[in-house]
Amino acid sequence: MSAPLIVLAAVIERDDHFLLTRRLEGTHLAGTWEFPGGKCDPDESHEECLARELLEELAVTATIGHEIFTVEHAYPERTVRLHFRRVTLLGEPSPQLGQEMRWIARADLRSTELPEADQGLVRLLTD
C-alpha cells in the first residue's frame, strides 16, 4: 500500500461560522463541501502548503495557526492524512477556480455534505 497523501486544510472561523468551499466537478469527492486547502508538495512545510493553497484557491494571505485535528482516512481510491490548522485570513477570500464558497454556521456543520474524513473534526467543532 502506498503512503498516505498529505493534505492540509484551513479551519477559518468568523462569527461562529466556518469558511467552506465546494469541490469542483471532475475532482475526488466532487460536489462535497470542504475546509479549504490541498495536497502538500514533498518539499514544503505544512505552513507553506496551506499558505500556498489559500493564495491559489481564494487569493488571500493568511496567518497559519496551530494544528487542531489530524486524521488518516482510507477512501477506496486513496488514503489521505488530513491536518486541520486554525487559520486567520488577512483579507477577504475570493474563489479563483470557479468553486462555490460559503460561511456555514457551526450549528449547520453536521447537516452539510462534507467528506467522510472531515467527520471527526465536525464532531470536535460542534460538541
C-alpha positions as CSV (number, residue, x, y, z in Angstrom):
1,M,0.0,0.0,0.0
2,S,1.3,3.4,-0.9
3,A,2.0,6.2,1.7
4,P,-1.0,8.4,2.5
5,L,-1.5,11.6,0.6
6,I,-0.7,14.5,3.0
7,V,-3.4,17.2,2.8
8,L,-3.7,20.5,4.8
9,A,-7.0,22.1,5.5
10,A,-7.8,25.5,6.9
11,V,-10.3,25.9,9.8
12,I,-11.3,29.6,9.3
13,E,-13.9,30.8,11.8
14,R,-15.7,34.1,11.8
15,D,-18.8,35.0,14.0
16,D,-19.4,31.3,14.7
17,H,-19.4,30.4,11.0
18,F,-16.7,28.4,9.1
19,L,-15.5,29.1,5.6
20,L,-16.1,26.1,3.3
21,T,-15.6,25.6,-0.4
22,R,-17.3,23.1,-2.7
23,R,-15.1,20.5,-4.6
24,L,-15.2,21.0,-8.3
25,E,-16.7,18.5,-10.8
26,G,-14.0,16.1,-12.1
27,T,-12.2,16.1,-8.7
28,H,-12.1,13.5,-6.0
29,L,-15.3,13.8,-3.9
30,A,-16.7,16.3,-6.3
31,G,-19.7,18.3,-5.0
32,T,-18.9,17.9,-1.3
33,W,-18.1,20.9,0.8
34,E,-14.7,21.1,2.4
35,F,-12.4,23.2,4.6
36,P,-10.2,24.9,2.0
37,G,-6.7,23.5,1.4
38,G,-4.9,20.9,-0.6
39,K,-2.1,18.4,-1.2
40,C,1.3,19.1,0.3
41,D,4.2,19.0,-2.1
42,P,7.1,16.8,-0.9
43,D,9.5,19.8,-0.3
44,E,7.1,22.1,1.6
45,S,6.2,22.5,5.2
46,H,2.6,22.3,6.4
47,E,2.5,26.1,6.8
48,E,3.9,26.7,3.4
49,C,1.5,24.3,1.8
50,L,-1.6,25.8,3.4
51,A,-0.5,29.4,2.7
52,R,0.1,28.5,-1.0
53,E,-3.2,26.7,-1.3
54,L,-5.2,29.6,0.2
55,L,-3.5,32.0,-2.1
56,E,-4.1,29.8,-5.2
57,E,-7.7,28.9,-4.3
58,L,-9.0,32.0,-2.6
59,A,-6.5,34.8,-3.5
60,V,-6.0,35.6,0.2
61,T,-3.0,35.6,2.5
62,A,-3.3,34.2,6.0
63,T,-1.7,33.5,9.3
64,I,-1.4,29.7,9.7
65,G,-2.1,28.7,13.3
66,H,-1.8,25.5,15.3
67,E,-3.0,22.1,14.2
68,I,-6.3,21.2,15.9
69,F,-7.1,17.8,14.4
70,T,-5.4,15.1,12.3
71,V,-7.0,12.1,10.8
72,E,-5.9,9.3,8.4
73,H,-8.8,8.1,6.2
74,A,-8.8,5.4,3.6
75,Y,-11.1,6.1,0.6
76,P,-11.5,3.3,-2.0
77,E,-9.1,5.1,-4.4
78,R,-6.6,6.7,-2.0
79,T,-5.6,7.2,1.7
80,V,-5.3,10.7,3.0
81,R,-3.7,12.1,6.1
82,L,-5.5,15.3,6.8
83,H,-4.0,18.0,9.0
84,F,-6.5,20.7,10.0
85,R,-5.0,24.0,11.2
86,R,-6.5,27.1,12.6
87,V,-6.1,30.0,10.2
88,T,-6.7,33.7,10.3
89,L,-7.3,35.4,7.0
90,L,-5.5,38.7,6.3
91,G,-8.1,39.8,3.7
92,E,-11.3,38.8,2.1
93,P,-11.4,35.4,0.3
94,S,-12.4,35.3,-3.4
95,P,-12.8,31.9,-5.1
96,Q,-10.3,31.6,-8.0
97,L,-11.1,28.2,-9.5
98,G,-14.9,28.6,-10.1
99,Q,-15.7,26.9,-6.8
100,E,-18.6,27.8,-4.6
101,M,-17.7,29.4,-1.2
102,R,-19.9,29.8,1.8
103,W,-19.7,30.7,5.5
104,I,-21.5,27.8,7.3
105,A,-22.9,28.2,10.8
106,R,-21.4,25.9,13.4
107,A,-24.9,24.6,14.0
108,D,-25.2,23.6,10.4
109,L,-21.9,21.8,10.0
110,R,-23.3,18.3,10.8
111,S,-26.0,18.6,8.1
112,T,-23.6,19.9,5.5
113,E,-22.3,17.3,3.0
114,L,-18.6,17.0,3.9
115,P,-16.1,14.2,3.1
116,E,-16.1,11.2,5.5
117,A,-12.6,12.2,6.6
118,D,-13.9,15.5,8.0
119,Q,-16.5,14.0,10.3
120,G,-14.1,13.8,13.4
121,L,-13.3,17.5,13.0
122,V,-17.0,18.3,12.7
123,R,-17.7,16.5,16.0
124,L,-14.9,18.4,17.6
125,L,-16.2,21.7,16.4
126,T,-19.9,21.0,17.3
127,D,-19.8,19.1,20.6
